[in-house]
Amino acid sequence: MNFFIIVLAICLFVSLFTLFLLSRDDLTLLRKDVSLDRIFNLFFLVFLIGLLFSRTVFVIIHSPKMFLNPLAFFLFPYFPGLTLSGGVIFGILFLIFYSRESRLPTGRIFDFFSLSFLVSLPFGYLGYFVLTKGKDFISLGLSVLFLVLGIIFIKYFYQLLLKGSLRDGSLSLIFFFIFGIISLASEVISKFSNLLFLRQVESYLYLLIIILSLVFFVRAEKLIKSRKR
């Protein structure tokens, strides 16, 4: 339990520090008069909403009776169980809804939050690998894969975003499309026996992330082309 909390705290710190580095001197946020305090407040709200729904989706899928015991539901370190896909989907929905209602630059903030999430993923999967005492090699592989992906996004896609070659929000959609593919592939590989992955709700949630990311990215690109015409 203690190690799980440490891993979660490390991921939270890494995400927050990455978000600070990305947001502190960003011209788009400065023009919109968006302070770091507002960004950090939104970050913690998204984190809490994501954590809550990550737990809720897990309980709905795996142990509905846990709703009858509020302590068992909320004390997830003692009664383990989180669903990453559920937390990601509801965290994104809340981020988009809140930023639009607050008239914040939604696309830019979405990109920065996505990058901060990406940078924390290798630490989370590495922590899970250690938590399983080195038995889950898929988690180790995901840790390395997301580390490489993070370097690519920071070195390439983030630079395109700063130059204006990439539309605000497109970076996030590209990332979550790749994230969905990688996560779904890991589900298939780890649960291929007896086609177990076909009976896992998580597989369809990752498929939903892939489809929505692709649809909104294509839609955004069409809007750009129509404006240029």
Contacts in CASP RR format, 6 or more apart in sequence:
PFRMAT RR
TARGET T0000
AUTHOR 0000-0000-0000
METHOD contacts of the structure
MODEL  1
MNFFIIVLAICLFVSLFTLFLLSRDDLTLLRKDVSLDRIFNLFFLVFLIG
LLFSRTVFVIIHSPKMFLNPLAFFLFPYFPGLTLSGGVIFGILFLIFYSR
ESRLPTGRIFDFFSLSFLVSLPFGYLGYFVLTKGKDFISLGLSVLFLVLG
IIFIKYFYQLLLKGSLRDGSLSLIFFFIFGIISLASEVISKFSNLLFLRQ
VESYLYLLIIILSLVFFVRAEKLIKSRKR
1 77 0 8 1.000
1 78 0 8 1.000
3 127 0 8 1.000
3 130 0 8 1.000
3 131 0 8 1.000
4 77 0 8 1.000
4 80 0 8 1.000
4 131 0 8 1.000
5 77 0 8 1.000
7 123 0 8 1.000
7 124 0 8 1.000
7 127 0 8 1.000
7 128 0 8 1.000
7 130 0 8 1.000
7 131 0 8 1.000
10 123 0 8 1.000
10 124 0 8 1.000
11 120 0 8 1.000
11 121 0 8 1.000
11 123 0 8 1.000
11 124 0 8 1.000
12 47 0 8 1.000
12 120 0 8 1.000
14 116 0 8 1.000
14 119 0 8 1.000
14 120 0 8 1.000
14 123 0 8 1.000
15 43 0 8 1.000
15 47 0 8 1.000
15 116 0 8 1.000
15 117 0 8 1.000
15 119 0 8 1.000
15 120 0 8 1.000
16 40 0 8 1.000
16 43 0 8 1.000
16 116 0 8 1.000
18 115 0 8 1.000
18 116 0 8 1.000
18 119 0 8 1.000
18 120 0 8 1.000
19 39 0 8 1.000
19 40 0 8 1.000
19 43 0 8 1.000
19 112 0 8 1.000
19 113 0 8 1.000
19 116 0 8 1.000
20 36 0 8 1.000
20 40 0 8 1.000
22 112 0 8 1.000
22 115 0 8 1.000
22 116 0 8 1.000
22 158 0 8 1.000
23 29 0 8 1.000
23 36 0 8 1.000
23 39 0 8 1.000
23 112 0 8 1.000
24 36 0 8 1.000
26 108 0 8 1.000
26 112 0 8 1.000
28 105 0 8 1.000
28 108 0 8 1.000
28 168 0 8 1.000
29 39 0 8 1.000
29 105 0 8 1.000
29 108 0 8 1.000
29 109 0 8 1.000
32 104 0 8 1.000
32 105 0 8 1.000
34 104 0 8 1.000
34 105 0 8 1.000
34 109 0 8 1.000
38 102 0 8 1.000
38 104 0 8 1.000
39 109 0 8 1.000
39 112 0 8 1.000
42 95 0 8 1.000
42 98 0 8 1.000
42 99 0 8 1.000
42 104 0 8 1.000
42 109 0 8 1.000
43 113 0 8 1.000
43 116 0 8 1.000
45 94 0 8 1.000
45 98 0 8 1.000
46 91 0 8 1.000
46 94 0 8 1.000
46 95 0 8 1.000
46 98 0 8 1.000
46 113 0 8 1.000
49 87 0 8 1.000
49 90 0 8 1.000
49 91 0 8 1.000
49 94 0 8 1.000
50 86 0 8 1.000
50 87 0 8 1.000
50 88 0 8 1.000
50 90 0 8 1.000
50 91 0 8 1.000
50 94 0 8 1.000
51 82 0 8 1.000
51 87 0 8 1.000
52 90 0 8 1.000
53 86 0 8 1.000
53 87 0 8 1.000
53 89 0 8 1.000
53 90 0 8 1.000
53 91 0 8 1.000
54 82 0 8 1.000
54 83 0 8 1.000
54 84 0 8 1.000
54 86 0 8 1.000
54 87 0 8 1.000
54 90 0 8 1.000
55 73 0 8 1.000
55 74 0 8 1.000
55 76 0 8 1.000
55 81 0 8 1.000
55 82 0 8 1.000
55 83 0 8 1.000
57 83 0 8 1.000
57 85 0 8 1.000
57 86 0 8 1.000
57 87 0 8 1.000
57 90 0 8 1.000
57 201 0 8 1.000
57 205 0 8 1.000
58 81 0 8 1.000
58 82 0 8 1.000
58 83 0 8 1.000
59 66 0 8 1.000
59 67 0 8 1.000
59 73 0 8 1.000
61 83 0 8 1.000
61 201 0 8 1.000
61 202 0 8 1.000
62 81 0 8 1.000
66 72 0 8 1.000
66 73 0 8 1.000
66 79 0 8 1.000
67 73 0 8 1.000
72 79 0 8 1.000
73 79 0 8 1.000
76 82 0 8 1.000
83 202 0 8 1.000
83 205 0 8 1.000
84 183 0 8 1.000
84 202 0 8 1.000
85 183 0 8 1.000
85 202 0 8 1.000
85 205 0 8 1.000
85 206 0 8 1.000
85 209 0 8 1.000
86 205 0 8 1.000
88 117 0 8 1.000
88 176 0 8 1.000
88 179 0 8 1.000
88 209 0 8 1.000
89 205 0 8 1.000
89 208 0 8 1.000
89 209 0 8 1.000
92 110 0 8 1.000
92 176 0 8 1.000
95 109 0 8 1.000
95 110 0 8 1.000
95 113 0 8 1.000
96 106 0 8 1.000
96 110 0 8 1.000
98 104 0 8 1.000
99 105 0 8 1.000
99 106 0 8 1.000
99 107 0 8 1.000
99 109 0 8 1.000
99 110 0 8 1.000
100 106 0 8 1.000
105 168 0 8 1.000
106 168 0 8 1.000
106 169 0 8 1.000
107 168 0 8 1.000
107 169 0 8 1.000
107 172 0 8 1.000
108 168 0 8 1.000
108 169 0 8 1.000
110 168 0 8 1.000
110 169 0 8 1.000
110 172 0 8 1.000
111 161 0 8 1.000
111 168 0 8 1.000
111 169 0 8 1.000
111 170 0 8 1.000
111 171 0 8 1.000
111 172 0 8 1.000
113 172 0 8 1.000
114 171 0 8 1.000
114 172 0 8 1.000
114 175 0 8 1.000
114 176 0 8 1.000
115 150 0 8 1.000
115 153 0 8 1.000
115 154 0 8 1.000
115 158 0 8 1.000
115 171 0 8 1.000
115 175 0 8 1.000
118 146 0 8 1.000
118 149 0 8 1.000
118 150 0 8 1.000
118 153 0 8 1.000
118 175 0 8 1.000
118 179 0 8 1.000
119 150 0 8 1.000
119 154 0 8 1.000
121 142 0 8 1.000
121 143 0 8 1.000
121 146 0 8 1.000
122 143 0 8 1.000
122 144 0 8 1.000
122 146 0 8 1.000
122 147 0 8 1.000
122 150 0 8 1.000
123 143 0 8 1.000
124 143 0 8 1.000
125 139 0 8 1.000
125 140 0 8 1.000
125 141 0 8 1.000
125 142 0 8 1.000
125 143 0 8 1.000
125 146 0 8 1.000
126 139 0 8 1.000
126 140 0 8 1.000
126 143 0 8 1.000
127 139 0 8 1.000
127 143 0 8 1.000
128 136 0 8 1.000
128 139 0 8 1.000
129 136 0 8 1.000
129 137 0 8 1.000
129 139 0 8 1.000
129 140 0 8 1.000
129 143 0 8 1.000
132 139 0 8 1.000
134 140 0 8 1.000
138 186 0 8 1.000
138 189 0 8 1.000
138 190 0 8 1.000
142 182 0 8 1.000
142 186 0 8 1.000
145 182 0 8 1.000
146 182 0 8 1.000
149 175 0 8 1.000
149 178 0 8 1.000
149 182 0 8 1.000
153 171 0 8 1.000
153 175 0 8 1.000
157 166 0 8 1.000
157 171 0 8 1.000
157 174 0 8 1.000
157 175 0 8 1.000
158 171 0 8 1.000
160 166 0 8 1.000
160 171 0 8 1.000
161 168 0 8 1.000
161 170 0 8 1.000
161 171 0 8 1.000
167 220 0 8 1.000
167 224 0 8 1.000
169 220 0 8 1.000
170 217 0 8 1.000
170 220 0 8 1.000
170 221 0 8 1.000
173 213 0 8 1.000
173 214 0 8 1.000
173 216 0 8 1.000
173 217 0 8 1.000
173 220 0 8 1.000
174 213 0 8 1.000
174 217 0 8 1.000
176 209 0 8 1.000
176 213 0 8 1.000
177 209 0 8 1.000
177 210 0 8 1.000
177 213 0 8 1.000
177 214 0 8 1.000
177 217 0 8 1.000
179 209 0 8 1.000
180 206 0 8 1.000
180 207 0 8 1.000
180 209 0 8 1.000
180 210 0 8 1.000
180 213 0 8 1.000
181 210 0 8 1.000
183 206 0 8 1.000
183 209 0 8 1.000
184 203 0 8 1.000
184 206 0 8 1.000
184 207 0 8 1.000
184 210 0 8 1.000
187 197 0 8 1.000
187 200 0 8 1.000
187 202 0 8 1.000
187 203 0 8 1.000
187 206 0 8 1.000
188 197 0 8 1.000
188 203 0 8 1.000
190 197 0 8 1.000
191 197 0 8 1.000
191 200 0 8 1.000
191 203 0 8 1.000
197 203 0 8 1.000
END
